[in-house]
């Protein structure tokens, strides 16, 4: 199974893209067949889990961007701040 689709090894997808693809597969394989069989509480928990994954992926993408800024000569020096 290749959830990354047509992405080649040279172009690495962001954490947001990987998360969206993974949640799409989870929806298609697990959630769609269970539609109408879950309680409201189970639906709410699954929605909360999905939002948690989204937040984690957004943070990971920001970390990836920050790490890319540390490589090379700080092309965008205005983006680099010290605390």
CORZIFEN-V527438 format. One line per field, one symbol per residue. ss: DSSP state (2 for helix, 1 for strand, 0 for the rest). A space follows every 50 residues. Layout:
ss->???
//
This chain:
ss->00000000000000222222222222222222220000022222222222 222222222222222222220000002220000
//
